[in-house]
Amino acid sequence: MATFNVPTREEVNTTNQGIFDNLNSALGFVPNLYATYAHSETALENYLNLSNAKTSLKAKEKEVVNLAVSQVNNCTYCLSAHTAIGKMNGFTDEQILELRAGHASFDNKLDALAKLAKNITENRGRTDQDVVDNFLAAGYDKGNLVDTIVLVGDKTISNYIHSTTQVPVDFPVAEPLETATV
C-alpha cells in the first residue's frame, strides 16, 4: 500500500513554496491536506483558486455545504477542519452535528441548503426534484443552486484527496456522527 508523506516546503516546487508561505502568513501553518495537493505542481494553486472563487453563498452557507458533503463522503479530515471553521462562523457544536446529518432545525433556509447538499452528494448529482423545489421555495435562486453544486464538487475533491492519501488530520478530530446525539 502506498503511503503519502506530507510534503515540506523544501520538497515542493517554487510556485507551491510561495503558496505555502502565503498559507503560513494567513493561517499560521500549512494544513496537511493543502500540502498534499502540492505533490502536484499545479493542483494546490488550482484548488485554492476554485475554493476561493466568488460565489453567491455566504461564508456560513459554505460551511453548511462543506459539513454535509464531508459527512456523506465520510472524510474525517474535512469534517474536522470544517467543524473548526463552522465554530469560527458562529455555529454551535449541536448545530454542526445537525448540519453534518443534512438538516438544520434552527434555520429553515439553512435546512433547505443542508438537505440539498446532502442529496446532491448522496445521489451523485441526480438530485431529487422535491429537494430542489424546497431549496428554491426557501428563498434561494437558480444561481445559488449552481453555486451550491460547484461547492459540492469543490469539497468532494478534498474529501477524495484525503480518503485516498490518509494524511494525518491536523485539526481537532471531529466526533463520529453516529456517536453524537443529533
C-alpha positions in Angstrom: 0.0 0.0 0.0 1.4 3.4 -1.0 1.9 5.9 1.8 1.7 9.6 1.3 4.0 11.9 3.1 3.0 15.5 3.8 5.5 17.4 1.7 7.5 20.1 3.4 8.2 23.5 1.8 11.6 22.2 0.6 10.1 19.3 -1.2 7.7 21.3 -3.4 8.2 23.5 -6.5 8.8 27.2 -6.2 5.1 28.1 -7.0 3.9 25.8 -4.2 6.6 27.2 -1.9 5.1 30.7 -2.4 1.6 29.3 -1.7 3.0 27.6 1.5 4.4 31.0 2.5 1.1 32.7 2.0 -0.8 30.0 3.9 1.7 30.3 6.7 1.1 34.0 6.8 -2.6 33.8 6.7 -3.2 30.7 8.9 -0.1 30.3 10.9 0.5 26.8 9.3 0.1 24.9 6.1 -2.8 22.4 6.6 -1.6 18.8 5.8 -4.3 18.4 3.2 -3.2 21.5 1.3 0.4 20.4 1.5 -0.7 17.1 0.0 -2.1 18.9 -3.1 1.5 20.1 -3.6 2.6 16.7 -4.7 1.3 18.1 -8.0 3.0 21.1 -9.5 -0.4 22.7 -10.2 -3.2 21.1 -8.1 -2.7 23.3 -5.0 -3.0 26.6 -6.9 -5.9 25.3 -9.0 -7.8 24.0 -5.9 -7.3 27.2 -4.0 -8.5 29.2 -6.9 -11.6 27.1 -7.1 -12.1 27.2 -3.3 -11.7 30.9 -3.1 -13.6 31.9 -6.2 -16.5 34.3 -6.0 -19.9 32.7 -5.0 -23.4 33.8 -4.2 -23.1 31.8 -1.0 -22.2 33.5 2.3 -19.3 32.0 4.4 -21.8 30.4 6.8 -23.7 28.8 3.9 -20.5 27.5 2.5 -19.8 25.7 5.8 -23.3 24.2 5.7 -22.4 22.6 2.4 -18.9 21.7 3.4 -20.1 19.8 6.5 -23.0 18.0 4.8 -20.8 16.9 1.9 -17.9 15.8 4.0 -20.2 13.7 6.2 -21.7 11.9 3.2 -18.2 11.3 1.9 -17.1 10.3 5.4 -14.0 12.5 5.3 -12.5 12.8 8.8 -10.0 15.4 7.7 -12.6 17.8 6.2 -15.2 17.1 8.9 -12.5 18.1 11.5 -11.4 21.2 9.6 -14.9 22.4 8.8 -16.1 21.8 12.4 -13.4 24.2 13.5 -14.3 26.7 10.7 -18.0 26.2 11.4 -17.4 27.3 15.0 -15.5 30.3 13.8 -18.6 31.2 11.7 -20.9 31.1 14.7 -22.3 27.6 14.7 -22.6 25.7 18.0 -21.5 22.1 18.4 -25.1 20.9 18.3 -25.8 22.9 15.1 -22.7 21.5 13.5 -23.8 17.9 14.2 -27.2 18.7 12.6 -25.6 20.2 9.6 -23.4 17.1 9.2 -26.6 15.0 9.3 -28.0 17.1 6.5 -30.5 19.3 8.2 -30.8 22.5 10.4 -33.8 22.6 12.7 -32.6 26.0 13.9 -32.9 27.8 10.5 -35.4 26.9 7.7 -33.2 28.4 4.9 -30.1 26.6 6.0 -32.1 23.4 6.5 -33.1 23.5 2.8 -29.4 24.1 1.9 -28.1 21.3 4.1 -30.7 18.9 2.6 -29.8 19.9 -0.9 -26.1 19.5 -0.4 -26.6 16.0 1.2 -29.0 14.9 -1.5 -26.7 16.1 -4.4 -23.8 14.2 -2.8 -25.7 11.0 -2.0 -27.2 10.9 -5.5 -24.1 12.0 -7.4 -25.9 15.0 -8.9 -29.2 13.2 -9.6 -30.9 15.5 -7.1 -34.5 14.7 -6.0 -36.8 17.3 -7.5 -38.7 17.9 -4.2 -35.3 18.8 -2.6 -34.6 21.3 -5.3 -38.1 22.8 -5.1 -37.8 23.1 -1.3 -34.4 24.9 -1.8 -35.9 27.4 -4.2 -39.0 27.8 -2.0 -36.7 28.6 1.0 -35.5 31.8 -0.8 -32.6 30.6 -2.9 -32.4 31.1 -6.6 -31.1 29.1 -9.6 -27.7 30.9 -9.3 -27.4 29.7 -5.7 -28.3 26.2 -6.9 -25.4 26.3 -9.4 -23.0 27.7 -6.8 -24.0 25.0 -4.4 -23.3 22.3 -6.9 -19.9 23.8 -7.6 -19.2 23.9 -3.9 -20.2 20.2 -3.6 -17.7 19.4 -6.3 -15.0 21.5 -4.6 -15.5 19.8 -1.3 -15.7 16.3 -2.9 -12.2 16.9 -4.4 -10.7 17.4 -0.9 -12.7 14.5 0.5 -11.3 12.2 -2.2 -7.8 13.5 -1.7 -7.9 12.7 2.0 -9.7 9.4 1.6 -7.0 8.3 -0.9 -3.9 9.6 0.9 -5.0 9.3 4.5 -2.6 12.1 5.5 -2.7 12.9 9.2 -5.5 15.2 10.4 -4.0 18.4 11.9 -7.2 19.8 13.4 -9.1 18.7 16.5 -10.7 15.4 15.2 -14.5 15.7 14.8 -16.5 13.2 16.7 -18.1 10.4 14.6 -21.7 11.4 13.9 -23.1 8.0 14.9 -21.7 8.5 18.5 -23.0 12.0 18.7 -26.6 12.9 19.7 -28.3 14.8 16.9 
